[in-house]
């Protein structure tokens, strides 16, 4: 018997191969695809050649490697340890003008302004370390930076409230090792278990291009951190109240919203400067700000309030007092 020939469309070879595998009791192989690296790399900051004058503070210390990155840090656990307790902290920051003030006078004023949980002091004179440790008392531990010569950084914290996990300086954010490396303390709140970084900074004053490099590097560093970061200090960003703008470093520091500026509840001058070559008894930069508080990572979601501290007769300063006003930062989560 002759059977009619049925004309059908050609069966795709891939389908046939699959059908054969199924008939034989085999499963088709997994589909191959391109490998995707989901890890976002932080921006690379290229430092231009800058001739930094000796007027800027610096360090002759050897460069130490940064501590290894925390591999198992958990941002949610770090910012809310699940104890049911509210995490609260009072921070104090002040540029105490190292050799331009009298440490005894500054120490007395510091004792009158407290108490706070954490202190961040810039332009810290190394020879005055014992004096400030005595002023703060035996319950406080004071960490001083290696970099900065006579304009160093210091962080002091209440050991009744916090455990120190570690402290370090970010050496790579110290252009040609001629400025100050950011000083960082990794603290753990004893009551709530919350872990966080406190960072103290004093950026370059006389070199705008160096300050711009520093702010870009601070953004790149903060972008990779999982722990909450509270950054305080003298950033020299020249924020002018009338224009609501700062210098190039100000915009750079806030790039991509990696850092959140905690704007003071009242905008008040934080620095007094009267050109010594042509003094007239007036502030040459009224209505401006050099000192800032920033938050990054999970800390950006915390409740935060910043206040500039004004004392009677604090400005204009003299040879015994600081040319900066301190500020306080209150946070809770």
C-alpha positions as CSV (number, residue, x, y, z in Angstrom):
1,X,0.0,0.0,0.0
2,X,1.3,3.4,-0.9
3,X,0.9,6.0,1.8
4,X,0.5,9.7,0.8
5,X,3.5,11.9,1.6
6,X,2.8,14.5,4.3
7,X,4.6,17.8,3.7
8,X,5.5,19.4,7.1
9,X,7.8,22.3,8.1
10,X,11.3,21.4,9.2
11,X,11.7,20.8,12.9
12,X,14.4,23.0,14.5
13,X,17.5,21.0,15.3
14,X,17.6,22.4,18.9
15,X,14.1,21.0,19.5
16,X,15.1,17.6,18.0
17,X,18.1,17.4,20.3
18,X,16.0,18.2,23.3
19,X,13.4,15.6,22.3
20,X,16.1,12.9,22.0
21,X,17.5,13.7,25.4
22,X,14.0,13.5,27.0
23,X,13.2,10.1,25.2
24,X,16.5,8.8,26.6
25,X,15.7,9.9,30.1
26,X,18.2,12.7,30.2
27,X,17.7,16.3,31.2
28,X,18.9,19.1,28.9
29,X,22.0,21.0,30.0
30,X,21.7,24.4,31.7
31,X,21.8,27.4,29.5
32,X,25.2,29.1,29.4
33,X,25.2,32.9,29.9
34,X,27.5,35.8,30.6
35,X,28.9,36.1,34.1
36,X,27.8,39.4,35.8
37,X,29.8,41.0,38.5
38,X,27.3,42.7,40.8
39,X,29.9,44.4,42.9
40,X,30.0,48.1,42.2
41,X,33.4,49.5,42.3
42,X,34.1,52.8,44.0
43,X,35.3,55.6,41.9
44,X,39.0,56.0,41.4
45,X,40.3,59.4,42.5
46,X,43.3,60.6,40.5
47,X,45.4,63.1,42.4
48,X,46.8,65.9,40.3
49,X,50.3,67.1,40.9
50,X,50.0,69.8,43.6
51,X,52.9,71.7,45.2
52,X,51.8,71.8,48.8
53,X,53.6,74.4,50.8
54,X,55.0,73.8,54.2
55,X,52.4,76.1,55.7
56,X,50.0,73.2,55.6
57,X,50.2,70.7,58.5
58,X,51.6,67.3,57.6
59,X,53.1,64.1,58.9
60,X,56.5,62.4,58.7
61,X,55.1,59.1,60.1
62,X,55.4,56.0,58.1
63,X,52.3,55.0,56.1
64,X,50.4,52.2,57.8
65,X,48.0,50.0,55.8
66,X,44.3,50.5,56.5
67,X,42.7,47.8,58.6
68,X,41.1,44.9,56.7
69,X,37.5,45.6,55.6
70,X,34.9,44.0,57.8
71,X,33.7,41.0,55.8
72,X,30.7,40.2,57.8
73,X,29.5,43.6,58.9
74,X,25.7,43.8,58.7
75,X,24.3,47.3,58.3
76,X,20.9,46.5,59.8
77,X,22.4,44.8,62.8
78,X,24.9,47.5,63.3
79,X,22.4,50.3,63.3
80,X,19.7,48.5,65.3
81,X,20.9,45.7,67.4
82,X,17.4,44.6,68.3
83,X,17.6,45.2,72.1
84,X,14.5,47.3,72.1
85,X,16.5,50.2,73.5
86,X,16.8,53.6,71.8
87,X,20.3,54.5,70.7
88,X,21.2,58.1,71.7
89,X,24.5,59.9,71.6
90,X,25.8,63.5,72.2
91,X,28.7,64.6,70.1
92,X,30.9,67.7,70.5
93,X,33.3,69.1,67.9
94,X,35.7,72.0,68.2
95,X,38.8,73.3,66.4
96,X,40.8,74.4,69.4
97,X,43.5,76.2,67.3
98,X,46.6,74.4,68.7
99,X,49.4,76.9,69.0
100,X,47.1,79.9,68.5
101,X,45.4,79.4,71.9
102,X,46.3,78.5,75.5
103,X,45.6,74.8,76.3
104,X,44.8,75.7,79.9
105,X,42.1,78.1,78.8
106,X,40.7,75.7,76.3
107,X,40.6,72.9,78.8
108,X,38.7,75.1,81.3
109,X,36.2,76.1,78.7
110,X,35.8,72.5,77.6
111,X,35.0,71.4,81.1
112,X,32.3,74.2,81.3
113,X,30.7,73.1,78.0
114,X,30.2,69.4,78.8
115,X,29.3,66.8,79.4
116,X,29.2,64.9,76.1
117,X,29.5,61.3,75.1
118,X,32.1,61.8,72.3
119,X,34.5,64.6,71.7
120,X,36.1,65.4,68.3
121,X,38.9,68.0,68.6
122,X,40.9,69.4,65.6
123,X,44.1,71.4,65.7
124,X,45.0,69.3,68.7
125,X,48.4,70.1,70.3
126,X,50.2,66.8,71.1
127,X,51.9,68.3,74.2
128,X,48.5,69.0,75.7
129,X,47.2,65.4,75.5
130,X,47.7,64.7,79.3
131,X,46.0,68.0,80.2
132,X,42.9,67.1,78.1
133,X,42.8,63.6,79.4
134,X,42.8,65.0,83.0
135,X,40.1,67.5,82.0
136,X,37.8,64.9,80.6
137,X,38.4,62.5,83.5
138,X,39.3,58.9,84.0
139,X,36.0,57.6,82.4
140,X,37.1,58.9,79.0
141,X,39.6,57.4,76.6
142,X,41.4,59.8,74.2
143,X,42.8,58.8,70.8
144,X,45.2,61.1,69.0
145,X,46.2,60.9,65.4
146,X,49.8,60.3,64.3
147,X,49.6,62.7,61.4
148,X,49.3,66.5,61.6
149,X,52.4,67.5,63.5
150,X,51.2,70.2,65.9
151,X,47.7,70.3,64.3
152,X,46.5,66.8,65.1
153,X,43.1,65.2,65.5
154,X,41.7,63.7,68.7
155,X,38.6,61.6,69.5
156,X,37.6,61.1,73.2
157,X,34.7,58.8,74.2
158,X,33.0,57.8,77.4
159,X,34.1,54.3,78.3
160,X,31.0,53.8,80.5
161,X,28.9,54.0,77.4
162,X,31.1,52.6,74.6
163,X,33.5,49.8,73.9
164,X,36.3,50.6,71.5
165,X,36.4,47.9,68.7
166,X,39.4,49.6,67.0
167,X,40.8,52.9,65.9
168,X,42.7,53.8,62.8
169,X,43.7,56.6,60.4
170,X,42.8,56.4,56.7
171,X,46.4,57.0,55.4
172,X,45.5,57.1,51.7
173,X,43.3,60.2,52.4
174,X,46.4,62.3,53.3
175,X,47.8,63.8,50.1
176,X,51.5,63.1,49.8
177,X,51.5,62.5,53.6
178,X,51.6,66.3,54.1
179,X,48.2,66.9,55.7
180,X,46.1,65.0,58.3
181,X,44.7,61.5,57.8
182,X,41.1,61.1,58.9
183,X,41.0,59.7,62.4
184,X,38.3,57.0,62.9
185,X,37.1,55.2,66.1
186,X,34.9,52.1,65.7
187,X,32.6,52.2,68.8
188,X,30.0,49.8,70.2
189,X,27.2,51.2,72.4
190,X,27.1,49.0,75.5
191,X,23.4,49.5,76.1
192,X,22.0,48.8,72.6
193,X,24.8,47.0,70.9
194,X,24.8,49.5,68.1
195,X,28.2,49.8,66.3
196,X,29.3,52.9,64.4
197,X,32.3,54.8,63.2
198,X,33.2,58.3,64.5
199,X,35.4,60.1,62.0
200,X,37.3,63.4,62.7
201,X,38.5,65.4,59.8
202,X,40.5,68.6,59.2
203,X,40.7,69.3,55.5
204,X,43.3,71.5,53.7
205,X,42.8,75.2,53.9
206,X,45.3,76.9,51.6
207,X,45.0,74.5,48.6
208,X,41.6,74.2,47.1
209,X,42.7,71.4,44.7
210,X,44.0,69.3,47.6
211,X,40.8,69.9,49.5
212,X,38.8,68.8,46.5
213,X,40.8,65.6,46.3
214,X,40.2,64.9,50.0
215,X,36.4,65.3,49.6
216,X,36.3,63.0,46.6
217,X,38.2,60.4,48.5
218,X,35.9,60.7,51.6
219,X,32.9,60.1,49.3
220,X,34.6,57.0,47.7
221,X,35.5,55.6,51.2
222,X,32.0,56.2,52.7
223,X,30.4,54.6,49.6
224,X,31.9,51.2,50.6
225,X,31.1,51.3,54.3
226,X,28.3,49.1,55.9
227,X,28.5,50.6,59.4
228,X,26.9,54.0,60.2
229,X,29.4,56.8,60.0
230,X,29.3,60.1,62.0
231,X,31.9,62.5,60.6
232,X,32.8,65.7,62.4
233,X,35.4,68.4,62.0
234,X,36.8,71.5,60.3
235,X,36.2,70.9,56.6
236,X,37.0,74.4,55.3
237,X,34.1,74.3,52.9
238,X,33.3,78.0,53.1
239,X,29.6,77.7,53.2
240,X,28.0,81.2,52.8
241,X,24.6,81.7,54.3
242,X,23.5,84.3,51.9
243,X,24.1,82.2,48.8
244,X,23.6,78.8,50.4
245,X,26.7,77.6,48.6
246,X,30.3,76.6,49.5
247,X,33.5,76.1,47.7
248,X,34.2,73.3,45.2
249,X,34.7,70.9,48.1
250,X,31.2,71.4,49.5
251,X,29.5,70.2,46.3
252,X,32.0,67.4,46.0
253,X,31.3,66.2,49.6
254,X,27.6,65.9,48.9
255,X,28.0,64.2,45.6
256,X,25.6,61.3,45.0
257,X,24.1,61.8,48.5
258,X,26.7,59.5,50.0
259,X,27.1,62.0,52.8
260,X,24.2,63.8,54.5
261,X,25.0,67.2,55.9
262,X,23.3,67.8,59.3
263,X,22.5,71.5,58.8
264,X,22.6,73.5,62.1
265,X,19.2,74.6,63.5
266,X,20.5,78.1,63.4
267,X,23.1,79.3,60.9
268,X,25.8,81.0,62.9
269,X,29.5,81.9,62.0
270,X,31.8,79.2,63.2
271,X,35.1,81.0,62.5
272,X,36.6,84.4,63.1
273,X,39.3,85.8,60.8
274,X,40.7,89.3,60.7
275,X,43.7,89.6,58.3
276,X,46.7,90.3,60.6
277,X,48.4,92.4,57.9
278,X,45.4,94.8,57.7
279,X,43.4,94.3,60.9
280,X,40.2,96.3,61.3
281,X,38.6,94.4,64.2
282,X,36.0,92.9,61.8
283,X,35.4,89.4,60.6
284,X,36.6,89.2,57.0
285,X,34.2,86.3,56.3
286,X,30.9,87.0,58.1
287,X,27.9,84.7,57.6
288,X,29.9,81.7,56.7
289,X,30.8,78.2,58.1
290,X,33.9,76.0,58.1
291,X,32.8,73.3,60.6
292,X,30.4,70.5,59.7
293,X,28.7,67.3,60.8
294,X,28.0,64.6,58.2
295,X,26.3,61.2,58.3
296,X,26.7,58.3,55.9
297,X,25.4,54.8,55.6
298,X,22.6,53.7,58.0
299,X,23.3,56.8,60.1
300,X,21.6,59.0,57.4
301,X,18.2,57.6,58.7
302,X,18.9,58.6,62.3
303,X,17.3,61.5,63.9
304,X,20.0,64.2,64.1
305,X,20.2,67.8,65.3
306,X,23.2,70.1,65.1
307,X,23.7,73.4,67.0
308,X,26.5,75.9,66.9
309,X,27.6,76.8,70.5
310,X,27.9,80.6,71.2
311,X,29.5,81.8,74.4
312,X,29.5,85.5,75.6
313,X,32.7,87.2,74.2
314,X,33.9,84.2,72.2
315,X,34.5,86.4,69.1
316,X,36.7,88.0,68.3
317,X,39.2,85.6,69.7
318,X,42.6,86.4,71.3
319,X,45.9,84.6,71.7
320,X,44.4,82.4,74.5
321,X,41.1,81.4,72.9
322,X,40.1,79.5,69.8
323,X,39.2,81.3,66.5
324,X,36.4,78.6,66.0
325,X,33.1,78.1,67.7
326,X,32.3,74.5,68.8
327,X,29.1,72.7,67.8
328,X,27.1,69.8,69.2
329,X,25.4,66.9,67.4
330,X,22.6,65.0,69.0
331,X,21.5,61.7,67.4
332,X,19.0,58.9,68.1
333,X,17.5,56.0,66.2
